[in-house]
């Protein structure tokens, strides 16, 4: 199984020594998790910030597996929010609410479009 889409990074957490598990929100796949190999490296870690717009490719042997992501940055929203505490707090609140409320692997294209407009 594999797919490619563009989406908003909701959260990141370490997995083992060098990998990271990321949670993405995409218009076609909904909230989806996967492993990024080398996700804690100096090259990739700065890209994996909540709110970042990423082009992702997901691949797994079976659809039910967590799978792995390859990521390409499209645009960063955290850099712009760093100067203003309220903007950063809003960005973190939106990504945390989406992570908590959305069912996994269920598309919500209209909500995605509105979320993208809000974060921009």
RAGIKA-V163660 format. One record per pair of residues at least 24 apart in sequence whose ideal C-beta (glycine too) atoms are under 10 Angstrom apart, sorted by the first residue. I is the first residue (numbers start at 1). GAP is how many residues later the second one is. D is the distance in whole Angstrom. If there is no record, write none. Layout:
<<I	GAP	D> <I	GAP	D>>
This chain:
<<1	57	8> <1	58	7> <1	59	5> <1	60	7> <1	61	7> <1	62	5> <1	63	9> <1	64	8> <1	66	7> <2	55	7> <2	56	6> <2	57	4> <2	58	8> <2	65	8> <2	66	10> <3	25	7> <3	26	6> <3	29	9> <3	53	9> <3	54	7> <3	55	6> <3	56	8> <3	57	10> <3	60	10> <3	64	10> <4	24	9> <4	25	10> <4	51	7> <4	52	7> <4	53	5> <4	54	8> <4	55	9> <4	66	9> <4	68	10> <5	24	6> <5	27	9> <5	49	9> <5	50	8> <5	51	6> <5	52	8> <5	53	8> <5	102	10> <5	107	10> <6	47	7> <6	48	7> <6	49	5> <6	50	7> <6	66	9> <6	68	6> <6	106	10> <6	110	10> <7	24	9> <7	25	8> <7	45	10> <7	46	8> <7	47	6> <7	48	8> <7	49	6> <7	67	9> <7	105	8> <7	108	10> <7	109	9> <8	42	9> <8	43	7> <8	44	7> <8	45	6> <8	46	8> <8	66	10> <8	69	8> <8	86	9> <8	87	7> <8	90	8> <8	104	8> <8	107	6> <8	108	7> <8	111	7> <9	38	9> <9	39	6> <9	40	7> <9	41	6> <9	42	7> <9	43	5> <9	44	8> <9	45	6> <9	47	9> <9	60	10> <9	62	8> <9	64	10> <9	67	10> <9	68	9> <9	69	9> <9	86	8> <10	40	6> <10	41	8> <10	42	10> <10	84	9> <10	85	5> <10	86	8> <10	87	9> <10	88	6> <10	89	4> <10	90	9> <10	92	9> <10	105	10> <11	37	9> <11	39	6> <11	81	10> <11	84	7> <11	85	8> <11	87	9> <11	88	5> <11	89	10> <12	24	8> <12	27	7> <12	28	9> <12	33	8> <12	35	10> <12	36	5> <12	37	8> <12	38	7> <12	40	9> <13	26	10> <14	25	8> <14	26	6> <14	31	10> <15	24	8> <15	25	9> <15	51	10> <16	24	9> <18	26	10> <19	49	9> <20	24	8> <20	25	8> <20	28	6> <20	49	9> <20	51	10> <21	45	7> <21	47	10> <21	48	9> <22	26	6> <22	28	10> <22	30	10> <22	32	8> <22	34	8> <22	47	6> <22	49	8> <23	27	9> <23	72	9> <23	75	9> <23	76	6> <23	79	10> <23	81	9> <24	28	10> <24	30	7> <24	32	6> <24	34	8> <24	45	7> <24	47	9> <25	70	8> <25	73	6> <25	74	8> <25	77	7> <25	82	10> <25	83	8> <25	86	9> <25	87	6> <25	90	7> <25	91	9> <26	28	9> <26	30	7> <26	32	9> <26	81	8> <26	82	10> <26	83	9> <26	86	7> <27	80	7> <27	81	8> <27	82	4> <27	83	9> <27	84	9> <27	85	4> <27	86	7> <27	88	10> <27	89	9> <28	79	6> <28	81	7> <28	84	9> <29	27	9> <29	29	7> <29	75	10> <29	76	6> <29	77	9> <29	78	6> <29	83	10> <30	72	6> <30	73	7> <30	74	7> <30	75	6> <30	76	4> <30	77	5> <30	78	6> <30	79	9> <30	81	9> <30	82	8> <31	67	7> <31	68	7> <31	69	10> <31	70	9> <31	71	4> <31	72	7> <31	73	5> <31	74	7> <31	75	7> <31	76	9> <31	77	8> <31	81	10> <32	24	8> <32	26	7> <32	34	9> <32	35	8> <32	37	9> <32	70	10> <32	72	7> <32	73	6> <32	74	10> <32	75	10> <33	25	9> <33	33	6> <33	34	8> <33	36	9> <33	66	10> <33	71	7> <33	72	9> <34	24	5> <34	25	8> <34	26	8> <34	31	9> <34	32	6> <34	33	5> <34	34	6> <34	35	4> <34	36	9> <34	37	9> <35	25	10> <35	30	10> <35	31	6> <35	32	7> <35	33	5> <35	34	7> <36	32	7> <36	33	5> <36	34	8> <36	35	6> <37	31	6> <37	32	9> <37	33	8> <39	30	9> <39	32	8> <44	27	7> <44	29	9> <46	27	9> <46	30	8> <46	32	9> <46	33	9> <47	24	6> <47	25	9> <47	26	5> <47	27	10> <47	29	7> <48	25	9> <49	24	10> <49	27	6> <49	28	8> <49	29	4> <49	30	8> <49	32	9> <49	33	10> <49	42	9> <49	46	10> <50	27	9> <50	28	7> <50	31	10> <50	38	10> <50	41	7> <50	42	6> <50	44	9> <50	45	4> <50	46	8> <50	48	10> <50	49	9> <50	69	10> <51	24	10> <51	25	8> <51	26	4> <51	27	6> <51	28	10> <51	29	9> <51	30	7> <51	37	9> <51	39	10> <51	40	5> <51	41	8> <51	43	8> <51	44	6> <51	64	10> <51	68	6> <52	24	5> <52	25	6> <52	26	7> <52	27	9> <52	43	10> <52	67	10> <53	24	7> <53	63	8> <53	66	8> <53	67	9> <63	42	9> <64	41	9> <75	45	9> <77	39	10> <77	42	6> <77	43	8> <80	39	10> <80	40	10> <81	38	9> <87	32	10> <90	28	9> <90	29	9> <91	27	9> <91	28	6> <94	24	6> <94	25	6> <95	24	8>>
